Amino acid sequence: MYSIPSLVLLIYGGVMLLAFIVTFVLSLNDDRTIRDVGIWIKPMKFMAATTIFVWTSVWVVMLSQSAVAAARAWGWIAALLISTSLFEVVYITYQAAQGSGSHYNISTPLNAAFFALMGIAAVGLVASQAWLAWEIWKRRTQEHRVITLSVVIGLSFTFLFSAISGFLLGGHQPPPGQGLPFLGWHLFADIRPAHFVGVHAQQFIPLIGLLAVRFAGRRARLVLVVCAIFYADLWVVLTGLSFVSHP
């Protein structure tokens, strides 16, 4: 049975998914673009990412089988997740509806202030994962140690890597144009690939932990640590490429 914070996050993620579907349908009749990209692409990305982010937060709480689901801190973490992500999605969607960009838009003092607030909200959003990692670690049990370790590493990576790449992203606008199919990134001079790897460590590292326990047996912890090191190396490489001009 889900705790109240978990249930609220699951519903909130569902609302974001519904918003994504509605926005996608509406975007089919709107050919406006910003920097050669459809004006509704960014809101849809943030809606989808929010759904995945909050649902994963619930999943890792269940996966770790710690007592954090019943702790008061979990309610505050859920509140932080919802308030920060909702602010970003609402503002980005509002700006898109106006035909204006949200990120890097400092055309007026008000737009500049909201851009700064989005940065603060982003920090709060990923900080929730560090907080959650700490609460899970405090309440860990002797059972499922590798799984719990994978959750803590994944959440910690999400906080650390996302905070650094987010800071770099806030100070340097990515190249214009579509870039890679569907994702829209560029392999060079673009911090977004590294940011993606950072944000989604909360999913990938726990999945690696599950696979390690399933297939590596007594070497599961070693496999997890080695894979986590390679994952961190991938983030470092992608971050380095963001400082390299397109050849």
C-alpha positions in Angstrom: 0.0 0.0 0.0 1.3 3.4 -0.9 1.9 6.1 1.7 0.1 9.4 1.2 3.2 11.3 -0.3 3.8 8.4 -2.7 0.2 8.4 -3.8 0.2 12.1 -4.3 3.4 11.9 -6.4 1.9 9.1 -8.5 -1.2 11.2 -9.2 0.9 14.3 -9.9 3.0 12.3 -12.4 -0.2 11.1 -14.1 -1.4 14.7 -14.4 1.9 15.7 -16.0 1.6 12.8 -18.4 -1.9 13.9 -19.3 -0.6 17.4 -19.8 2.0 16.1 -22.2 -0.6 14.3 -24.3 -2.9 17.3 -24.5 0.1 19.6 -25.4 1.2 17.2 -28.1 -2.2 17.2 -29.7 -2.4 21.0 -29.6 1.1 21.3 -31.0 0.1 19.5 -34.2 -1.7 22.6 -35.3 0.9 25.1 -34.3 4.0 25.5 -36.5 5.7 28.3 -34.5 9.3 27.8 -33.7 12.0 29.2 -31.4 15.6 28.8 -32.7 14.3 26.4 -35.4 12.6 24.1 -32.8 8.9 23.7 -32.4 7.6 26.0 -29.7 5.9 23.2 -27.7 8.9 20.8 -27.7 10.4 22.2 -24.5 7.2 22.1 -22.5 6.5 18.6 -23.6 10.1 17.5 -22.6 9.7 19.0 -19.2 6.2 17.4 -18.7 7.5 14.0 -19.7 10.7 14.4 -17.6 8.7 15.4 -14.6 6.5 12.3 -14.9 9.5 10.1 -15.0 11.3 11.9 -12.2 8.5 11.8 -9.7 7.5 8.3 -10.5 11.1 7.1 -10.2 11.3 8.8 -6.8 8.4 6.7 -5.6 9.9 3.6 -7.2 13.3 3.9 -5.5 11.6 4.4 -2.1 9.8 1.1 -2.7 12.9 -0.6 -4.1 15.1 0.3 -1.2 12.5 -1.2 1.2 13.5 1.3 3.9 11.3 2.9 6.4 11.5 6.3 4.6 8.0 5.9 3.1 6.5 6.3 6.5 8.8 9.1 7.6 7.7 12.7 7.8 10.7 13.7 5.7 9.2 11.9 2.7 6.2 14.2 2.8 8.5 17.3 2.7 10.6 15.7 -0.1 7.4 15.1 -2.1 6.3 18.7 -1.5 9.7 20.0 -2.7 9.5 17.8 -5.8 6.0 19.0 -6.7 6.5 22.7 -6.0 9.8 23.1 -7.9 8.8 21.0 -11.0 5.3 22.5 -11.2 6.8 26.0 -11.2 9.1 25.2 -14.1 6.5 23.4 -16.2 3.9 26.2 -15.7 6.2 29.0 -16.6 7.8 27.2 -19.6 4.3 26.4 -20.9 3.0 29.9 -20.3 6.0 31.4 -22.2 5.5 28.9 -25.1 1.8 29.9 -25.3 3.0 33.5 -25.6 5.4 32.6 -28.4 8.4 33.4 -26.2 11.2 31.4 -24.8 11.6 30.7 -21.1 15.3 29.7 -20.9 17.9 32.5 -21.5 15.0 35.0 -21.9 16.2 38.2 -20.2 14.5 40.5 -22.6 12.7 42.2 -19.6 13.5 42.5 -15.9 10.6 40.2 -15.2 11.7 37.6 -17.7 15.2 37.7 -16.3 13.9 37.3 -12.7 11.8 34.2 -13.7 14.8 32.7 -15.5 16.8 33.1 -12.3 13.9 31.5 -10.3 13.9 28.6 -12.7 17.5 28.0 -11.9 16.7 28.1 -8.2 13.8 25.7 -8.7 16.0 23.3 -10.7 18.5 23.2 -7.8 15.7 22.5 -5.4 14.4 19.7 -7.6 17.7 17.8 -7.8 18.5 18.6 -4.2 15.4 16.5 -3.3 17.2 13.5 -4.6 20.2 14.1 -2.3 17.8 14.5 0.6 16.0 11.3 -0.3 19.3 9.4 -0.7 20.3 10.5 2.9 16.9 9.5 4.3 17.1 6.0 2.7 20.7 5.6 3.8 19.8 6.4 7.4 17.1 3.9 7.4 18.9 1.1 5.5 18.6 -2.5 6.7 20.9 -5.4 6.4 18.7 -6.9 3.7 18.9 -5.8 0.1 22.2 -4.0 0.8 23.3 -3.9 -2.9 19.9 -2.6 -4.0 19.9 0.1 -1.4 23.4 1.1 -2.3 22.5 1.4 -6.0 19.6 3.6 -5.1 21.7 5.9 -2.9 24.4 6.1 -5.6 21.9 6.8 -8.3 20.2 9.6 -6.4 23.5 11.1 -5.4 24.7 11.1 -9.0 21.5 12.8 -10.0 22.0 15.5 -7.5 25.7 16.0 -8.2 25.9 15.7 -11.9 22.6 17.5 -12.6 23.6 20.4 -10.4 26.9 20.9 -12.2 25.6 20.4 -15.7 22.5 22.5 -14.9 24.8 25.3 -13.7 26.8 25.0 -17.0 23.6 24.9 -19.0 22.3 28.0 -17.4 25.4 30.0 -18.3 25.8 28.8 -21.9 22.9 28.4 -24.4 23.1 25.3 -26.6 23.5 25.6 -30.4 20.3 26.2 -32.4 18.6 23.7 -34.6 17.3 20.2 -34.1 20.5 18.3 -33.6 20.1 14.6 -33.0 16.8 13.0 -34.0 14.0 13.2 -31.4 16.3 14.4 -28.6 17.4 17.5 -30.3 20.9 17.6 -28.7 24.2 18.2 -30.3 27.2 16.1 -29.6 29.5 19.1 -29.3 29.2 22.4 -27.6 26.1 21.2 -25.9 25.8 20.2 -22.2 22.4 18.7 -22.6 23.7 15.1 -23.2 25.6 15.2 -19.9 22.6 16.8 -18.2 20.5 13.9 -19.4 22.9 11.3 -18.1 23.0 13.1 -14.7 19.3 13.5 -14.3 18.6 9.8 -15.2 21.2 8.3 -12.9 18.2 7.9 -10.5 16.8 5.2 -13.0 19.9 3.7 -14.6 22.0 3.0 -11.5 19.2 1.2 -9.5 18.5 -0.8 -12.6 22.1 -1.8 -12.8 21.9 -2.8 -9.1 18.9 -5.0 -9.8 20.6 -6.7 -12.7 23.8 -7.2 -10.7 21.9 -8.9 -7.8 20.0 -11.0 -10.4 23.0 -12.2 -12.4 26.2 -11.5 -10.5 25.5 -13.2 -7.2 28.2 -12.5 -4.7 30.0 -10.2 -7.0 26.9 -7.9 -7.3 28.4 -5.1 -5.2 31.7 -5.1 -7.2 29.7 -5.1 -10.5 27.6 -2.2 -9.2 30.6 -0.1 -8.2 32.5 -0.7 -11.5 29.4 0.2 -13.5 28.8 3.3 -11.4 32.4 4.4 -12.1 31.9 3.9 -15.9 28.6 5.8 -15.6 30.4 8.7 -13.9 33.2 8.5 -16.6 30.5 8.8 -19.3 29.2 12.0 -17.7 32.7 13.4 -17.5 33.3 12.7 -21.2 30.0 14.2 -22.3 30.7 17.3 -20.2 34.1 17.6 -21.8 32.6 17.5 -25.3 30.3 20.4 -24.3 33.4 22.6 -24.3 34.5 21.4 -27.8 33.3 23.3 -30.9 31.7 21.2 -33.6 34.4 19.9 -35.9 
